[in-house]
Amino acid sequence: MFPSVLIVDDEPSIVQSLSGLLSDEGYKVSTAFNGQDALKAIDSDSPDLVLLDIWMPGLDGIETLKEIKKYNPHVQVIIITGHGTIETAVKATKLGAFDLVEKPLSIDKIILSINNALNFRRLEEENKYLRTKTFEKNSIDGNSERTQELRRNIEIAAPSDTWILIRGENGTGKELVARTIHQLSPRADKPLIDVSCAAIPDETIESEMFGHEKGAFSGATTKKVGKFELADNGTIFLDEIGDMSLSSQAKILRVLQEQKIQRVGGSRPISVSVRVIATTNKNLEKEIEMGTFREDLYYRLNVIPIEVAPLRERIEDLPILVEVFLEEFAVQNRSKRKTMSPSAISMLSSYAWPGNVRELRNLVERLAIMVDKDVIDVTDMPDSYRPGAYNDETFSAVSQFMKIDNFKEARKAFEREFIKRKLLQNESNITKTAKSIKVGRSYLHKKIKSLN
């Protein structure tokens, strides 16, 4: 299909000569002799590109350009003028014109400008398509009331520039929600910079977040652009903000308040425009009471709170999620798509899902790879997902508890065994273990000591 070009000029000779030349080049050409007729032609025919004269009686080129971009922003416009000035060019560019070509017209320059403008439009369409595919990938699957409410909140909050705090347990999909919000925002074509708050040590926080100049400190052999500067005009995603230390929180708060950064070793402030989306798996109100999270930072971030429900509270979404994951892994592994029996779905629906959607996804991936049948059934499920099923190790531990007659001693034995297993699961990391069993780190230390 040949690109369509609308020529708008009040000089019939120019319209006629351009029409002939562009038709010979294979373009589908239409014409208009004033701004009003041009707007009508655009509404009815929606051309790919408009060649627009600035000096016309009635509605001039600048006013026509404003109207085109107001109602048809996808249409590319090239300004043609016999009185080109820098001021005119700047004004036209600010209003959305792709290029400005001066009279007398060079056909080579006109063709080059048209081709560049159409290529630019094609790239815009490709980017729009890719953003749509990314949104589909990041969309929130499920039809439960909690999921529908989440989608409604995202649709309302995303188009604004307001800061958002996403709460939810580990594995619920908080990052997915953050990326979906960014894709639906006016900043979708700008960067989304991910910051794992727990992974940045206090001693490097300023360099990582704000950047540094060459020679600012030992090892700074080159200039480094920080996360905030990379996110300029886009979104900065502060993942698990509750894991950031108090000293780091203070440094981040200052930048969020001022929207200015200063590189380590730099002498001048740099203005940045960022939208902030933060997530947390913690109860920040309790963290504030405990003195581990800044109250002023909390209120700065918590403009729009969004809650992501755990899987156990939206278990009716599980069959849909299983189907989505099975489809994904079939495509990913270039294998035949498997299905899951209703009885297996029913079994999984009775499980508590402490790891939430992430745990479900990992299980489905394992089953999709390891089960050598087209239909995954109850018999294929690991023992831990079967209600009332015990493996030998669990049965042995329960038997030992049942031999103890004293309640306090039985409770103590259970606590010892429980903490021992959780420590093993978390590679003896006290902080991770405390977080996984939802107790304070100091409390867990005391328990380990009291239980020998």
C-alpha positions in Angstrom: 0.0 0.0 0.0 1.4 3.4 -1.1 1.8 6.1 1.6 -0.8 9.0 1.2 0.3 12.6 1.2 -2.0 15.7 1.5 -0.6 18.9 -0.1 -1.9 22.1 1.4 -1.0 25.4 -0.3 -2.9 28.4 -1.7 -0.7 28.6 -4.8 -2.3 26.3 -7.5 1.0 26.0 -9.4 2.9 24.6 -6.4 0.1 22.2 -5.7 0.0 21.0 -9.3 3.8 20.5 -9.6 4.1 18.8 -6.2 1.2 16.5 -7.0 2.7 15.4 -10.3 6.2 14.8 -8.8 4.9 12.9 -5.8 2.5 10.8 -7.9 5.4 9.8 -10.1 7.3 8.7 -7.0 4.5 6.4 -6.1 2.7 8.4 -3.4 -1.1 8.6 -3.2 -1.7 12.4 -3.4 -4.7 14.6 -2.4 -4.8 18.4 -2.2 -6.3 21.3 -0.4 -5.9 25.1 -0.9 -6.6 26.3 2.6 -6.5 25.2 6.2 -10.2 24.5 6.6 -10.3 22.2 3.6 -7.1 20.5 4.8 -8.7 19.7 8.2 -11.8 18.2 6.5 -9.6 16.1 4.2 -7.6 14.8 7.2 -10.8 13.8 9.0 -12.2 12.0 6.0 -9.1 10.4 4.5 -6.5 10.3 7.3 -3.4 10.8 5.2 0.0 9.5 6.4 1.7 12.9 5.9 0.8 16.5 5.2 2.9 19.1 3.3 1.6 22.3 4.8 2.3 25.9 3.6 2.6 28.4 6.4 1.3 31.6 4.6 -2.3 31.1 3.6 -5.3 33.3 3.9 -7.9 32.5 6.6 -6.5 29.7 8.8 -2.8 29.9 8.3 -0.3 27.0 8.5 0.6 27.4 12.2 -3.1 27.4 13.3 -3.8 24.5 10.9 -0.8 22.6 12.4 -2.2 23.1 15.9 -5.6 21.7 14.9 -4.0 18.7 13.1 -1.8 17.8 16.2 -4.8 18.3 18.5 -7.1 15.8 16.9 -4.7 13.7 14.7 -1.4 13.6 16.5 -0.2 10.5 14.5 -0.2 12.4 11.2 3.3 13.7 10.3 3.5 17.3 9.1 6.2 18.9 7.0 6.0 22.7 6.8 6.8 24.4 3.5 7.4 28.2 3.5 8.9 31.0 1.4 9.6 33.1 4.4 11.4 30.7 6.7 12.9 32.1 9.9 14.4 30.5 13.0 11.5 31.7 15.0 9.0 30.0 12.6 11.0 26.8 12.6 11.2 26.7 16.4 7.5 27.4 16.8 6.5 24.8 14.2 8.8 22.2 15.8 7.3 22.8 19.2 3.9 22.3 17.8 4.8 18.9 16.4 6.0 19.6 12.8 8.5 17.0 11.7 10.5 19.3 9.4 10.5 22.7 7.6 11.4 23.0 3.9 11.9 26.4 2.3 10.7 27.6 -1.1 11.8 27.4 -3.9 11.3 23.7 -3.2 14.0 21.1 -4.0 12.3 17.9 -5.0 15.2 15.9 -3.6 14.9 17.6 -0.3 11.2 17.1 -0.2 11.4 13.4 -1.0 14.2 12.9 1.7 12.1 14.8 4.3 8.9 12.8 3.4 10.8 9.4 3.7 12.4 10.4 7.0 9.0 11.5 8.4 7.3 8.2 7.3 10.1 6.1 8.7 9.8 8.0 12.0 6.0 7.2 12.0 6.7 3.6 11.3 9.1 3.4 14.2 6.5 5.1 16.4 3.9 2.5 15.4 6.4 -0.3 16.1 7.2 1.1 19.5 3.5 1.4 20.3 3.0 -2.2 19.2 5.9 -3.3 21.4 4.6 -1.4 24.4 1.2 -3.0 23.9 2.8 -6.5 23.8 4.8 -5.6 26.9 1.6 -4.5 28.6 -0.1 -7.7 27.7 2.9 -9.6 29.2 2.7 -7.5 32.3 -1.1 -7.6 32.6 -2.7 -8.9 35.8 -4.3 -12.3 35.1 -7.5 -13.4 36.9 -11.2 -12.6 37.3 -11.5 -12.6 41.0 -13.0 -9.6 42.7 -9.7 -8.7 44.3 -7.9 -8.9 40.9 -10.6 -6.8 39.2 -10.3 -4.2 42.0 -6.5 -4.2 41.5 -6.9 -3.6 37.7 -9.4 -0.8 38.3 -6.9 0.9 40.7 -4.1 0.6 38.2 -6.2 2.1 35.4 -7.2 5.0 37.6 -3.7 5.7 39.0 -1.5 5.0 35.9 -2.4 8.0 33.7 -1.5 10.5 36.5 2.0 11.5 37.5 1.3 10.7 41.2 3.6 8.6 43.3 2.4 5.1 44.2 3.2 2.7 47.1 2.4 -1.0 46.2 2.0 -3.3 49.2 1.9 -7.1 49.2 3.6 -10.3 50.3 6.6 -11.7 48.5 5.7 -13.4 45.3 2.3 -11.6 44.8 3.4 -9.7 41.7 4.2 -6.2 43.0 6.8 -5.7 40.3 4.3 -6.8 37.7 1.9 -4.1 38.9 4.6 -1.5 38.9 5.6 -2.3 35.3 2.0 -2.3 34.2 1.4 1.2 35.8 4.5 2.5 33.9 3.3 1.0 30.6 -0.1 2.8 31.0 1.4 6.1 32.1 2.3 9.1 29.9 6.0 8.2 30.6 5.7 4.8 28.9 8.1 5.7 26.2 10.7 6.8 28.8 12.9 4.6 31.0 11.7 2.5 34.0 14.7 2.2 36.2 14.6 -0.6 38.7 16.3 -0.2 42.1 16.6 -3.2 44.5 16.7 -1.3 47.7 18.0 -4.2 49.8 20.9 -4.8 47.4 22.6 -1.4 47.6 25.1 -1.1 50.5 25.0 2.2 52.5 28.5 3.1 51.5 27.7 3.0 47.8 24.2 4.4 47.8 25.1 7.9 46.7 27.2 6.7 43.8 24.6 4.1 42.7 21.6 6.5 43.0 23.1 9.9 42.1 26.2 9.0 40.1 29.8 10.2 40.5 32.4 12.2 38.7 35.7 10.8 37.5 38.2 10.8 40.4 35.5 11.5 43.0 37.0 8.6 45.1 39.4 5.8 44.9 38.3 3.5 42.0 36.2 6.2 40.3 38.2 6.0 37.0 35.2 7.2 34.9 32.2 9.3 35.3 29.0 7.3 36.3 25.4 8.3 35.7 23.2 7.4 38.7 19.8 5.7 38.7 17.9 8.9 39.2 19.5 10.6 36.2 18.9 7.5 34.1 15.2 7.7 35.1 14.9 11.4 34.1 11.4 12.0 32.5 10.6 8.4 33.3 9.9 6.3 36.3 12.1 5.1 39.1 11.0 1.8 40.7 12.1 1.5 44.4 11.7 -2.2 45.0 11.2 -3.2 48.7 11.8 0.3 50.0 11.2 -1.1 53.5 14.6 -2.9 53.3 16.5 0.4 52.9 18.5 1.6 55.9 17.6 4.8 57.7 20.7 6.6 56.5 19.9 5.7 52.9 16.3 6.7 53.4 17.4 10.2 54.4 19.5 10.6 51.3 16.7 9.4 49.0 14.1 11.6 50.7 16.1 14.7 50.1 16.2 14.0 46.3 12.5 13.1 46.2 11.7 16.4 47.9 13.9 18.6 45.8 13.9 16.6 42.5 17.6 17.5 42.2 20.7 15.3 42.5 24.4 16.0 42.8 26.9 13.5 41.6 29.5 12.4 44.1 32.5 14.8 43.5 30.3 17.1 41.4 29.8 20.8 42.0 26.4 21.5 40.5 22.9 20.2 41.2 21.2 18.4 38.3 17.4 18.7 38.0 15.5 15.4 37.4 11.8 14.7 36.7 10.9 11.2 37.9 7.7 9.4 38.9 8.3 7.2 41.9 6.7 3.8 42.3 7.8 1.9 45.4 6.9 -1.5 46.8 7.1 -3.1 50.2 6.3 -6.5 51.8 6.4 -4.9 55.2 3.9 -3.1 57.4 5.5 0.3 57.2 3.3 1.8 59.9 4.8 -0.8 62.3 8.2 -0.1 61.0 7.7 3.6 61.8 6.7 2.7 65.3 9.8 0.6 65.7 12.0 3.4 64.4 13.2 1.5 61.3 11.4 3.6 58.7 11.1 7.3 58.3 7.6 8.7 58.7 8.2 11.6 56.3 9.4 9.3 53.6 6.3 7.1 54.1 3.9 10.0 53.6 5.9 11.2 50.7 5.6 7.8 48.9 2.1 6.7 50.0 0.1 9.2 47.9 -1.8 6.4 46.2 -1.6 3.0 48.1 -2.2 -0.1 46.0 -2.7 -3.5 47.7 -1.8 -6.7 45.9 -3.7 -9.6 47.5 -1.9 -12.9 48.3 -2.9 -15.8 46.1 -4.8 -17.5 48.9 -7.2 -14.5 49.0 -7.9 -14.7 45.3 -7.7 -18.5 44.8 -10.4 -18.4 42.1 -7.7 -16.9 39.8 -5.6 -20.1 40.1 -7.1 -22.0 37.2 -6.5 -19.0 34.9 -2.9 -18.5 36.1 -2.2 -22.2 35.5 -3.4 -21.9 31.9 -1.4 -18.7 31.4 1.8 -20.4 32.7 1.3 -23.6 30.8 0.9 -21.6 27.6 4.0 -19.5 28.4 6.2 -22.5 29.0 5.0 -24.3 25.9 6.1 -21.3 23.8 9.3 -20.9 25.8 10.3 -24.5 25.5 9.0 -25.0 21.9 7.0 -28.0 23.2 3.4 -29.3 23.1 1.1 -27.4 25.4 0.1 -29.4 28.4 -3.1 -29.2 30.4 -4.0 -29.8 34.0 -6.8 -32.0 35.2 -9.7 -30.5 37.2 -8.8 -32.7 40.2 -5.2 -31.4 40.1 -6.5 -27.8 39.9 -8.9 -28.6 42.8 -6.0 -29.9 44.9 -3.8 -26.9 44.2 -6.8 -24.6 45.2 -6.8 -26.1 48.7 -3.1 -25.3 49.3 -2.1 -22.1 51.3 0.5 -20.8 48.8 3.0 -19.1 51.1 5.1 -18.2 48.1 2.1 -16.8 46.2 2.0 -16.5 42.4 5.8 -16.9 42.2 5.5 -20.3 43.9 2.7 -21.4 41.6 4.6 -20.3 38.5 7.7 -22.3 39.6 5.6 -25.4 40.3 3.8 -25.2 36.9 7.2 -24.8 35.2 8.6 -27.8 37.0 5.5 -29.9 36.1 5.5 -28.8 32.5 9.1 -30.0 32.1 9.1 -33.1 34.3 5.7 -34.7 33.6 5.9 -36.9 30.5 2.2 -36.7 29.7 -0.1 -34.3 28.0 -2.3 -34.0 31.1 -0.9 -33.2 34.5 -2.9 -35.0 37.2 -3.1 -35.3 41.0 -0.5 -38.2 41.0 2.1 -35.8 39.5 1.9 -33.3 42.3 4.8 -33.2 44.9 3.8 -34.5 48.3 4.0 -31.0 49.9 1.0 -29.9 47.8 -1.2 -32.9 48.8 -3.6 -32.2 51.8 -2.8 -34.5 54.7 0.2 -36.1 52.9 3.5 -36.5 54.8 6.9 -37.5 53.6 9.0 -39.8 55.8 11.0 -36.9 57.3 7.8 -35.0 58.3 6.1 -38.1 59.6 9.2 -38.9 61.8 9.3 -35.4 63.2 5.5 -35.4 64.1 6.0 -38.8 65.7 8.7 -37.5 67.9 6.5 -34.6 69.1 3.6 -36.9 69.8 5.8 -38.9 72.2 6.2 -35.8 74.5 3.6 -35.7 77.2 4.5 -32.2 78.5 2.9 -29.4 76.5 5.7 -26.9 77.1 8.3 -29.4 76.2 6.4 -30.4 73.0 6.1 -26.7 72.1 9.8 -26.1 72.7 10.7 -29.2 70.6 8.4 -27.9 67.8 9.9 -24.4 67.9 13.5 -25.9 67.7 12.6 -28.1 64.8 10.7 -25.3 63.0 13.5 -22.8 63.3 16.1 -25.3 62.4 14.3 -26.2 59.1 13.6 -22.5 58.3 17.3 -21.7 58.8 18.2 -24.5 56.4 15.7 -23.2 53.8 17.3 -19.7 54.1 20.9 -20.9 54.1 21.4 -20.0 57.8 20.7 -16.3 57.0 19.2 -14.9 60.2 17.7 -11.8 58.5 16.0 -13.8 55.7 14.8 -16.4 58.1 13.3 -13.8 60.4 11.5 -12.2 57.5 10.2 -15.5 56.2 8.6 -16.4 59.5 7.5 -12.8 60.2 9.4 -12.1 63.4 12.0 -9.6 64.3 15.7 -10.4 63.8 16.5 -9.8 67.5 13.6 -12.0 68.6 14.9 -14.8 66.4 18.4 -14.4 67.8 17.0 -14.8 71.3 15.0 -17.8 70.4 18.0 -19.6 68.8 20.0 -18.9 71.9 17.2 -20.1 74.3 16.6 -23.2 72.3 20.4 -24.0 72.1 
